[in-house]
Amino acid sequence: MRSFLVGSCIVLLASAAVFFSVYRGILSKQAAITAKWNRVEVRLQERNAVIPPLEKKVYDYADHEDVLFSTLLEAESGWDKASGVEAKINAAVALDAALSHLLKTAENYSQLKSEPELTKLIRELAVREEIISSERELFNRMVREYNAMITIFPANFIASVSDFKPLPEYNKIEHKAKTIGRIKL
């Protein structure tokens, strides 16, 4: 009977050690994902600082493109109001789409395309997008590792008991140009 108790205690202690080790591993992955997301968010905010002067430059030539500018304003407002990673990702995707439409509209104005200031802003935006792309890939890699981790035993059991959920990736969605009324988006 005594060896049974000792054996049970050893199994219980080993199980507890595994549980806490895996739990700490999950928490560690979540902390790394939060740090990566913070880097992505900072880069997105830096990119978003380039949008107003770009928007103003395009507006000077295409102020009649009301739908475009209201969509961009709505997307910028959505970014400012979003809280939490998933909401920020959705807002960033919407802002990416609106920005893409702004750039496509700028291409339609030959005089605007030849403006040195616009060229400078577009180059700055391209540099920022490259940095965002790099940071986004690091973030997505960490999210994929975390999501894979919480689906494999014993972490899947611990994740379900501890209410750890899969996290969304931030994938840039390429938007095809659409025509709405007279405005080519």
N, CA, C and O of each residue as an XYZ file, in Angstrom:
740
protein
N       0.824     -1.198      0.000
C       0.000      0.000      0.000
C       0.865      1.257      0.000
O       0.551      2.245     -0.664
N       1.947      1.200      0.749
C       2.811      2.356      0.854
C       3.473      2.665     -0.487
O       3.587      3.834     -0.854
N       3.911      1.647     -1.227
C       4.533      1.866     -2.538
C       3.521      2.439     -3.528
O       3.883      3.197     -4.428
N       2.257      2.072     -3.355
C       1.205      2.632     -4.212
C       1.077      4.141     -3.962
O       0.954      4.915     -4.911
N       1.106      4.555     -2.708
C       1.010      5.975     -2.367
C       2.225      6.751     -2.886
O       2.092      7.852     -3.422
N       3.400      6.160     -2.717
C       4.610      6.812     -3.201
C       4.555      6.935     -4.728
O       4.885      7.983     -5.283
N       4.143      5.876     -5.390
C       4.016      5.884     -6.855
C       2.990      6.907     -7.318
O       3.206      7.619     -8.298
N       1.872      6.974     -6.604
C       0.815      7.939     -6.945
C       1.311      9.369     -6.772
O       1.020     10.237     -7.595
N       2.059      9.611     -5.701
C       2.615     10.944     -5.462
C       3.613     11.321     -6.554
O       3.627     12.461     -7.018
N       4.435     10.379     -6.958
C       5.411     10.639     -8.016
C       4.701     10.961     -9.322
O       5.076     11.909    -10.012
N       3.676     10.182     -9.671
C       2.911     10.428    -10.903
C       2.217     11.782    -10.824
O       2.187     12.532    -11.800
N       1.658     12.091     -9.656
C       0.969     13.367     -9.477
C       1.940     14.545     -9.596
O       1.631     15.542    -10.247
N       3.094     14.431     -8.978
C       4.102     15.491     -9.074
C       4.628     15.643    -10.495
O       4.816     16.764    -10.967
N       4.864     14.540    -11.176
C       5.324     14.595    -12.571
C       4.260     15.240    -13.458
O       4.578     16.049    -14.329
N       3.002     14.879    -13.232
C       1.905     15.474    -14.012
C       1.813     16.973    -13.761
O       1.624     17.755    -14.693
N       1.947     17.370    -12.502
C       1.897     18.798    -12.169
C       3.070     19.534    -12.813
O       2.904     20.644    -13.319
N       4.245     18.926    -12.795
C       5.423     19.556    -13.407
C       5.214     19.732    -14.909
O       5.546     20.781    -15.463
N       4.666     18.716    -15.568
C       4.394     18.806    -17.008
C       3.350     19.893    -17.264
O       3.507     20.714    -18.167
N       2.273     19.889    -16.451
C       1.211     20.888    -16.616
C       1.783     22.305    -16.528
O       1.536     23.130    -17.408
N       2.539     22.585    -15.478
C       3.065     23.933    -15.288
C       4.118     24.291    -16.330
O       4.223     25.447    -16.739
N       4.882     23.317    -16.750
C       5.878     23.569    -17.795
C       5.198     23.942    -19.115
O       5.592     24.903    -19.777
N       4.188     23.183    -19.484
C       3.462     23.462    -20.731
C       2.696     24.780    -20.600
O       2.667     25.574    -21.540
N       2.083     25.013    -19.454
C       1.341     26.246    -19.218
C       2.267     27.458    -19.358
O       1.914     28.450    -19.996
N       3.453     27.366    -18.756
C       4.432     28.459    -18.875
C       4.872     28.636    -20.334
O       5.095     29.759    -20.786
N       4.994     27.527    -21.062
C       5.365     27.600    -22.478
C       4.319     28.343    -23.295
O       4.650     29.148    -24.165
N       3.050     28.064    -23.005
C       1.957     28.748    -23.706
C       1.977     30.240    -23.363
O       1.858     31.090    -24.245
N       2.127     30.544    -22.083
C       2.188     31.957    -21.667
C       3.380     32.673    -22.292
O       3.285     33.839    -22.673
N       4.487     31.973    -22.391
C       5.689     32.545    -23.005
C       5.446     32.861    -24.477
O       5.847     33.919    -24.963
N       4.788     31.943    -25.185
C       4.456     32.184    -26.605
C       3.525     33.380    -26.730
O       3.703     34.215    -27.617
N       2.530     33.469    -25.845
C       1.609     34.604    -25.899
C       2.343     35.922    -25.658
O       2.054     36.921    -26.316
N       3.277     35.929    -24.732
C       4.047     37.149    -24.460
C       4.888     37.527    -25.676
O       5.000     38.706    -26.012
N       5.476     36.537    -26.333
C       6.279     36.808    -27.537
C       5.387     37.354    -28.654
O       5.793     38.256    -29.387
N       4.181     36.813    -28.785
C       3.245     37.284    -29.805
C       2.842     38.731    -29.509
O       2.763     39.552    -30.423
N       2.594     39.038    -28.261
C       2.240     40.412    -27.884
C       3.376     41.370    -28.228
O       3.139     42.462    -28.745
N       4.599     40.960    -27.942
C       5.759     41.809    -28.276
C       5.874     42.000    -29.783
O       6.139     43.108    -30.247
N       5.679     40.933    -30.550
C       5.742     41.038    -32.014
C       4.613     41.930    -32.515
O       4.830     42.759    -33.399
N       3.418     41.774    -31.967
C       2.302     42.611    -32.410
C       2.582     44.087    -32.111
O       2.274     44.957    -32.926
N       3.159     44.361    -30.957
C       3.486     45.750    -30.615
C       4.424     46.360    -31.651
O       4.286     47.532    -32.002
N       5.375     45.569    -32.140
C       6.286     46.052    -33.184
C       5.522     46.317    -34.482
O       5.759     47.322    -35.153
N       4.607     45.411    -34.833
C       3.800     45.599    -36.040
C       2.956     46.863    -35.900
O       2.871     47.670    -36.826
N       2.341     47.023    -34.746
C       1.465     48.176    -34.520
C       2.237     49.494    -34.609
O       1.744     50.465    -35.181
N       3.432     49.527    -34.052
C       4.267     50.736    -34.140
C       4.568     51.046    -35.603
O       4.473     52.196    -36.030
N       4.928     50.029    -36.362
C       5.232     50.222    -37.788
C       3.994     50.676    -38.557
O       4.097     51.505    -39.461
N       2.833     50.142    -38.209
C       1.595     50.575    -38.865
C       1.301     52.042    -38.533
O       0.862     52.797    -39.400
N       1.536     52.438    -37.307
C       1.311     53.834    -36.926
C       2.273     54.762    -37.660
O       1.899     55.865    -38.057
N       3.505     54.314    -37.837
C       4.465     55.112    -38.602
C       3.996     55.254    -40.048
O       4.087     56.333    -40.632
N       3.497     54.165    -40.617
C       2.969     54.210    -41.984
C       1.744     55.120    -42.048
O       1.584     55.890    -42.995
N       0.893     55.028    -41.051
C      -0.326     55.838    -41.036
C      -0.022     57.330    -40.964
O      -0.841     58.147    -41.384
N       1.140     57.693    -40.438
C       1.539     59.102    -40.391
C       1.827     59.644    -41.783
O       1.787     60.856    -41.992
N       2.116     58.771    -42.736
C       2.389     59.196    -44.111
C       1.082     59.414    -44.879
O       1.067     60.128    -45.882
N       0.003     58.814    -44.421
C      -1.264     58.862    -45.162
C      -1.845     60.271    -45.281
O      -2.221     60.653    -46.389
N      -1.945     61.076    -44.202
C      -2.567     62.403    -44.357
C      -1.918     63.301    -45.414
O      -2.644     63.900    -46.207
N      -0.575     63.425    -45.463
C      -0.025     64.264    -46.529
C      -0.269     63.682    -47.923
O      -0.474     64.419    -48.888
N      -0.243     62.360    -48.014
C      -0.535     61.705    -49.289
C      -1.986     61.954    -49.691
O      -2.287     62.268    -50.842
N      -2.860     61.809    -48.729
C      -4.286     62.051    -48.961
C      -4.522     63.497    -49.399
O      -5.295     63.744    -50.325
N      -3.868     64.446    -48.747
C      -4.039     65.857    -49.104
C      -3.552     66.126    -50.521
O      -4.185     66.864    -51.275
N      -2.426     65.524    -50.875
C      -1.872     65.727    -52.215
C      -2.838     65.206    -53.272
O      -3.074     65.875    -54.278
N      -3.395     64.026    -53.056
C      -4.351     63.459    -54.013
C      -5.633     64.283    -54.011
O      -6.230     64.511    -55.063
N      -6.053     64.726    -52.838
C      -7.277     65.517    -52.727
C      -7.173     66.816    -53.525
O      -8.161     67.273    -54.099
N      -5.985     67.408    -53.561
C      -5.796     68.647    -54.317
C      -6.129     68.461    -55.795
O      -6.548     69.407    -56.462
N      -5.946     67.259    -56.304
C      -6.219     66.979    -57.717
C      -7.562     66.278    -57.925
O      -8.184     66.423    -58.977
N      -8.001     65.526    -56.934
C      -9.184     64.684    -57.121
C     -10.207     64.900    -56.018
O     -10.749     63.936    -55.477
N     -10.478     66.163    -55.677
C     -11.402     66.445    -54.579
C     -12.834     65.993    -54.856
O     -13.652     65.929    -53.938
N     -13.141     65.681    -56.113
C     -14.481     65.226    -56.479
C     -14.683     63.732    -56.202
O     -15.797     63.232    -56.360
N     -13.663     63.025    -55.804
C     -13.731     61.586    -55.526
C     -14.223     61.368    -54.091
O     -13.500     60.851    -53.239
N     -15.471     61.775    -53.850
C     -16.029     61.771    -52.497
C     -16.022     60.387    -51.842
O     -15.658     60.260    -50.673
N     -16.413     59.368    -52.574
C     -16.496     58.026    -52.009
C     -15.115     57.558    -51.546
O     -14.975     56.959    -50.480
N     -14.124     57.834    -52.344
C     -12.752     57.446    -52.001
C     -12.319     58.064    -50.679
O     -11.826     57.363    -49.795
N     -12.498     59.363    -50.543
C     -12.029     60.048    -49.345
C     -12.868     59.703    -48.120
O     -12.342     59.653    -47.008
N     -14.161     59.466    -48.306
C     -14.978     59.056    -47.155
C     -14.603     57.640    -46.718
O     -14.616     57.344    -45.523
N     -14.269     56.760    -47.667
C     -13.825     55.409    -47.333
C     -12.510     55.451    -46.579
O     -12.321     54.728    -45.600
N     -11.606     56.297    -47.037
C     -10.309     56.434    -46.368
C     -10.479     57.001    -44.959
O      -9.848     56.531    -44.011
N     -11.333     58.009    -44.832
C     -11.593     58.601    -43.522
C     -12.201     57.568    -42.571
O     -11.833     57.499    -41.399
N     -13.125     56.777    -43.086
C     -13.761     55.730    -42.285
C     -12.728     54.683    -41.845
O     -12.745     54.232    -40.700
N     -11.839     54.306    -42.751
C     -10.803     53.319    -42.422
C      -9.833     53.879    -41.376
O      -9.444     53.167    -40.450
N      -9.444     55.143    -41.518
C      -8.547     55.763    -40.532
C      -9.235     55.844    -39.168
O      -8.614     55.598    -38.134
N     -10.505     56.185    -39.180
C     -11.269     56.255    -37.940
C     -11.393     54.868    -37.312
O     -11.301     54.720    -36.094
N     -11.604     53.860    -38.150
C     -11.690     52.478    -37.661
C     -10.410     52.045    -36.979
O     -10.442     51.361    -35.956
N      -9.273     52.447    -37.551
C      -7.977     52.121    -36.941
C      -7.851     52.793    -35.571
O      -7.418     52.170    -34.602
N      -8.236     54.074    -35.503
C      -8.106     54.820    -34.254
C      -9.002     54.246    -33.157
O      -8.636     54.263    -31.982
N     -10.172     53.742    -33.540
C     -11.130     53.232    -32.557
C     -10.872     51.776    -32.167
O     -11.330     51.328    -31.115
N     -10.155     51.046    -32.990
C      -9.956     49.610    -32.747
C      -9.104     49.380    -31.503
O      -8.130     50.087    -31.242
N      -9.509     48.369    -30.755
C      -8.700     47.969    -29.603
C      -8.637     46.440    -29.597
O      -9.607     45.762    -29.938
N      -7.526     45.938    -29.218
C      -7.324     44.495    -29.265
C      -6.698     44.105    -30.593
O      -6.887     44.773    -31.610
N      -5.953     43.019    -30.563
C      -5.193     42.601    -31.742
C      -6.112     42.302    -32.924
O      -5.870     42.792    -34.027
N      -7.151     41.516    -32.717
C      -8.011     41.135    -33.839
C      -8.704     42.347    -34.459
O      -8.798     42.444    -35.682
N      -9.186     43.262    -33.635
C      -9.826     44.476    -34.155
C      -8.826     45.345    -34.900
O      -9.157     45.921    -35.937
N      -7.596     45.447    -34.380
C      -6.563     46.231    -35.061
C      -6.188     45.595    -36.397
O      -5.964     46.302    -37.380
N      -6.117     44.266    -36.438
C      -5.808     43.580    -37.699
C      -6.893     43.882    -38.727
O      -6.587     44.217    -39.871
N      -8.159     43.766    -38.325
C      -9.260     44.059    -39.250
C      -9.227     45.510    -39.706
O      -9.463     45.797    -40.880
N      -8.940     46.419    -38.796
C      -8.856     47.843    -39.155
C      -7.674     48.095    -40.088
O      -7.779     48.896    -41.017
N      -6.556     47.420    -39.850
C      -5.381     47.587    -40.715
C      -5.663     47.076    -42.122
O      -5.225     47.680    -43.101
N      -6.391     45.966    -42.229
C      -6.749     45.423    -43.542
C      -7.656     46.411    -44.281
O      -7.479     46.640    -45.477
N      -8.620     46.991    -43.575
C      -9.510     47.984    -44.191
C      -8.720     49.218    -44.625
O      -8.966     49.771    -45.696
N      -7.783     49.642    -43.802
C      -6.966     50.809    -44.142
C      -6.041     50.499    -45.322
O      -5.814     51.356    -46.176
N      -5.512     49.280    -45.367
C      -4.696     48.860    -46.514
C      -5.497     48.974    -47.807
O      -4.998     49.465    -48.819
N      -6.745     48.513    -47.759
C      -7.600     48.557    -48.946
C      -7.884     50.002    -49.367
O      -7.801     50.333    -50.549
N      -8.215     50.845    -48.413
C      -8.503     52.251    -48.720
C      -7.259     52.957    -49.263
O      -7.353     53.764    -50.188
N      -6.107     52.655    -48.692
C      -4.856     53.243    -49.161
C      -4.539     52.777    -50.574
O      -4.078     53.559    -51.406
N      -4.785     51.510    -50.839
C      -4.584     50.965    -52.179
C      -5.462     51.702    -53.193
O      -5.020     52.023    -54.296
N      -6.696     51.960    -52.808
C      -7.616     52.691    -53.696
C      -7.146     54.126    -53.906
O      -7.282     54.670    -55.001
N      -6.598     54.736    -52.869
C      -6.071     56.102    -52.991
C      -4.915     56.131    -53.988
O      -4.840     57.028    -54.828
N      -4.024     55.161    -53.898
C      -2.878     55.108    -54.807
C      -3.315     54.829    -56.244
O      -2.749     55.385    -57.185
N      -4.313     53.973    -56.413
C      -4.828     53.695    -57.759
C      -5.469     54.946    -58.358
O      -5.350     55.197    -59.557
N      -6.138     55.717    -57.529
C      -6.742     56.968    -57.999
C      -5.649     57.951    -58.399
O      -5.775     58.634    -59.415
N      -4.593     58.031    -57.622
C      -3.481     58.942    -57.938
C      -2.870     58.606    -59.290
O      -2.426     59.501    -60.010
N      -2.844     57.323    -59.641
C      -2.287     56.905    -60.927
C      -3.098     57.443    -62.107
O      -2.571     57.584    -63.210
N      -4.369     57.741    -61.876
C      -5.243     58.213    -62.951
C      -5.013     59.676    -63.324
O      -5.569     60.157    -64.311
N      -4.207     60.378    -62.554
C      -3.965     61.800    -62.799
C      -2.503     61.978    -63.186
O      -1.620     61.944    -62.329
N      -2.250     62.167    -64.481
C      -0.868     62.236    -64.965
C      -0.112     63.420    -64.364
O       1.072     63.307    -64.046
N      -0.785     64.535    -64.212
C      -0.122     65.702    -63.636
C       0.251     65.442    -62.171
O       1.307     65.869    -61.703
N      -0.618     64.746    -61.469
C      -0.353     64.407    -60.071
C       0.806     63.414    -59.967
O       1.648     63.536    -59.078
N       0.851     62.435    -60.870
C       1.920     61.433    -60.836
C       3.294     62.056    -61.024
O       4.293     61.515    -60.548
N       3.350     63.191    -61.716
C       4.647     63.829    -61.965
C       5.079     64.758    -60.827
O       6.166     65.334    -60.880
N       4.252     64.905    -59.818
C       4.587     65.766    -58.670
C       5.718     65.129    -57.858
O       5.591     63.983    -57.427
N       6.818     65.852    -57.642
C       7.934     65.298    -56.852
C       7.537     64.958    -55.410
O       8.012     63.976    -54.841
N       6.672     65.772    -54.840
C       6.246     65.525    -53.457
C       5.469     64.217    -53.353
O       5.645     63.460    -52.398
N       4.607     63.951    -54.341
C       3.856     62.696    -54.340
C       4.802     61.512    -54.508
O       4.653     60.497    -53.827
N       5.760     61.635    -55.397
C       6.736     60.571    -55.611
C       7.491     60.280    -54.316
O       7.710     59.120    -53.968
N       7.885     61.328    -53.610
C       8.594     61.172    -52.333
C       7.716     60.461    -51.311
O       8.186     59.567    -50.607
N       6.449     60.847    -51.224
C       5.531     60.218    -50.276
C       5.298     58.745    -50.613
O       5.234     57.897    -49.722
N       5.172     58.455    -51.892
C       4.952     57.066    -52.303
C       6.186     56.222    -51.999
O       6.056     55.075    -51.571
N       7.372     56.769    -52.213
C       8.602     56.049    -51.866
C       8.682     55.787    -50.365
O       9.035     54.690    -49.932
N       8.351     56.802    -49.586
C       8.361     56.648    -48.125
C       7.344     55.594    -47.689
O       7.613     54.783    -46.803
N       6.190     55.619    -48.317
C       5.159     54.625    -48.025
C       5.640     53.220    -48.389
O       5.391     52.270    -47.646
N       6.317     53.082    -49.509
C       6.829     51.777    -49.939
C       7.858     51.237    -48.946
O       7.863     50.045    -48.639
N       8.720     52.107    -48.450
C       9.710     51.687    -47.453
C       9.001     51.209    -46.191
O       9.342     50.166    -45.633
N       8.025     51.970    -45.752
C       7.265     51.599    -44.547
C       6.532     50.271    -44.756
O       6.475     49.441    -43.848
N       5.977     50.075    -45.940
C       5.266     48.817    -46.229
C       6.211     47.622    -46.187
O       5.825     46.544    -45.736
N       7.444     47.802    -46.653
C       8.444     46.717    -46.586
C       8.748     46.356    -45.138
O       8.846     45.180    -44.790
N       8.895     47.361    -44.312
C       9.175     47.130    -42.892
C       7.990     46.423    -42.243
O       8.168     45.479    -41.474
N       6.786     46.883    -42.554
C       5.576     46.263    -42.009
C       5.504     44.805    -42.453
O       5.177     43.923    -41.659
N       5.807     44.563    -43.705
C       5.764     43.200    -44.231
C       6.700     42.279    -43.456
O       6.346     41.146    -43.130
N       7.869     42.770    -43.174
C       8.856     41.997    -42.422
C       8.362     41.712    -40.996
O       8.420     40.577    -40.523
N       7.888     42.738    -40.340
C       7.372     42.578    -38.972
C       6.140     41.679    -38.947
O       5.973     40.865    -38.039
N       5.282     41.830    -39.949
C       4.064     41.018    -40.037
C       4.420     39.539    -40.179
O       3.775     38.682    -39.573
N       5.441     39.240    -40.974
C       5.852     37.850    -41.157
C       6.357     37.253    -39.854
O       6.039     36.106    -39.540
N       7.138     38.011    -39.087
C       7.615     37.530    -37.786
C       6.439     37.289    -36.834
O       6.403     36.285    -36.122
N       5.490     38.209    -36.830
C       4.288     38.063    -36.004
C       3.517     36.811    -36.414
O       3.132     36.009    -35.564
N       3.294     36.646    -37.715
C       2.532     35.493    -38.195
C       3.226     34.176    -37.874
O       2.568     33.188    -37.547
N       4.542     34.160    -37.966
C       5.294     32.945    -37.635
C       5.069     32.559    -36.175
O       4.850     31.389    -35.861
N       5.125     33.553    -35.286
C       4.887     33.283    -33.859
C       3.458     32.816    -33.619
O       3.230     31.921    -32.805
N       2.494     33.409    -34.314
C       1.094     33.012    -34.160
C       0.905     31.575    -34.644
O       0.207     30.794    -33.998
N       1.519     31.218    -35.773
C       1.398     29.845    -36.280
C       2.001     28.847    -35.291
O       1.430     27.782    -35.057
N       3.148     29.189    -34.713
C       3.772     28.306    -33.719
C       2.864     28.138    -32.503
O       2.684     27.027    -32.005
N       2.298     29.235    -32.035
C       1.402     29.183    -30.881
C       0.157     28.349    -31.205
O      -0.232     27.471    -30.435
N      -0.457     28.635    -32.350
C      -1.668     27.902    -32.732
C      -1.388     26.412    -32.890
O      -2.219     25.584    -32.519
N      -0.225     26.064    -33.438
C       0.147     24.651    -33.555
C       0.370     24.055    -32.171
O      -0.048     22.931    -31.893
N       1.027     24.814    -31.312
C       1.327     24.326    -29.960
C       0.062     23.951    -29.202
O       0.018     22.907    -28.551
N      -0.976     24.797    -29.278
C      -2.177     24.531    -28.471
C      -3.097     23.486    -29.097
O      -4.183     23.228    -28.578
N      -2.676     22.889    -30.199
C      -3.478     21.811    -30.793
C      -2.846     20.440    -30.569
O      -3.427     19.424    -30.950
N      -1.670     20.398    -29.960
C      -0.942     19.146    -29.766
C      -0.971     18.766    -28.285
O      -0.802     19.619    -27.414
N      -1.188     17.477    -28.010
C      -1.216     16.976    -26.644
C       0.150     17.140    -25.997
O       1.146     16.915    -26.684
N       0.271     17.504    -24.767
C      -0.737     17.789    -23.750
C      -1.189     19.253    -23.735
O      -2.084     19.624    -22.975
N      -0.564     20.082    -24.582
C      -0.896     21.510    -24.579
C      -2.350     21.752    -24.975
O      -2.967     22.702    -24.494
N      -2.913     20.902    -25.850
C      -4.310     21.103    -26.243
C      -5.241     20.928    -25.051
O      -6.228     21.652    -24.918
N      -4.931     19.971    -24.186
C      -5.740     19.766    -22.979
C      -5.608     20.964    -22.046
O      -6.602     21.470    -21.526
N      -4.390     21.405    -21.842
C      -4.133     22.537    -20.953
C      -4.745     23.811    -21.535
O      -5.293     24.629    -20.796
N      -4.654     23.980    -22.844
C      -5.229     25.163    -23.499
C      -6.743     25.183    -23.344
O      -7.323     26.238    -23.089
N      -7.390     24.030    -23.494
C      -8.848     24.008    -23.368
C      -9.283     24.246    -21.927
O     -10.284     24.920    -21.686
N      -8.541     23.699    -20.969
C      -8.856     23.898    -19.560
C      -8.599     25.348    -19.151
O      -9.340     25.915    -18.349
N      -7.554     25.935    -19.704
C      -7.157     27.301    -19.331
C      -7.743     28.363    -20.245
O      -7.447     29.548    -20.089
N      -8.565     27.956    -21.191
C      -9.267     28.863    -22.109
C      -8.323     29.649    -23.025
O      -8.573     30.818    -23.321
N      -7.242     29.006    -23.469
C      -6.384     29.595    -24.485
C      -7.015     29.322    -25.841
O      -7.374     28.183    -26.140
N      -7.151     30.343    -26.653
C      -7.785     30.224    -27.971
C      -6.758     30.467    -29.072
O      -5.753     31.141    -28.849
N      -7.011     29.916    -30.264
C      -6.136     30.240    -31.398
C      -6.191     31.739    -31.683
O      -7.225     32.379    -31.490
N      -5.088     32.281    -32.137
C      -4.987     33.713    -32.434
C      -4.991     33.931    -33.939
O      -4.533     33.073    -34.694
N      -5.510     35.079    -34.380
C      -5.550     35.347    -35.826
C      -4.204     35.816    -36.358
O      -3.439     36.484    -35.662
N      -3.936     35.456    -37.593
C      -2.753     35.972    -38.275
C      -3.128     37.292    -38.937
O      -4.306     37.579    -39.149
N      -2.128     38.080    -39.255
C      -2.340     39.335    -39.972
C      -1.779     39.152    -41.368
O      -0.584     39.327    -41.606
N      -2.651     38.802    -42.273
C      -2.259     38.613    -43.665
C      -2.783     39.764    -44.483
O      -3.961     40.114    -44.413
N      -1.909     40.340    -45.248
C      -2.305     41.442    -46.122
C      -3.146     40.861    -47.246
O      -2.755     39.886    -47.887
N      -4.276     41.453    -47.476
C      -5.184     40.992    -48.515
C      -5.024     41.901    -49.716
O      -5.159     43.120    -49.610
N      -4.738     41.303    -50.848
C      -4.616     42.092    -52.079
C      -6.021     42.378    -52.596
O      -6.844     41.471    -52.716
N      -6.283     43.617    -52.894
C      -7.604     44.033    -53.352
C      -7.562     44.344    -54.838
O      -6.688     45.069    -55.313
N      -8.514     43.787    -55.557
C      -8.660     44.086    -56.979
C      -9.413     45.406    -57.099
O     -10.273     45.722    -56.278
N      -9.083     46.155    -58.114
C      -9.763     47.433    -58.339
C     -11.204     47.167    -58.767
O     -11.467     46.296    -59.597
N     -12.129     47.923    -58.193
C     -13.529     47.833    -58.550
C     -13.967     49.215    -59.017
O     -13.350     50.223    -58.672
N     -15.027     49.250    -59.796
C     -15.565     50.527    -60.225
C     -16.898     50.747    -59.536
O     -17.806     49.920    -59.617
N     -16.993     51.876    -58.860
C     -18.243     52.270    -58.213
C     -18.624     53.590    -58.815
O     -17.962     54.606    -58.603
N     -19.713     53.566    -59.579
C     -20.119     54.783    -60.269
C     -19.002     55.214    -61.209
O     -18.542     54.423    -62.032
N     -18.571     56.441    -61.093
C     -17.514     56.945    -61.950
C     -16.137     56.792    -61.314
O     -15.119     57.116    -61.925
N     -16.120     56.296    -60.082
C     -14.867     56.211    -59.342
C     -14.288     54.826    -59.480
O     -14.939     53.836    -59.145
N     -13.075     54.750    -59.966
C     -12.392     53.480    -60.083
C     -11.655     53.233    -58.781
O     -10.779     54.007    -58.396
N     -12.011     52.152    -58.106
C     -11.360     51.805    -56.837
C     -10.430     50.647    -57.059
O      -9.776     50.191    -56.121
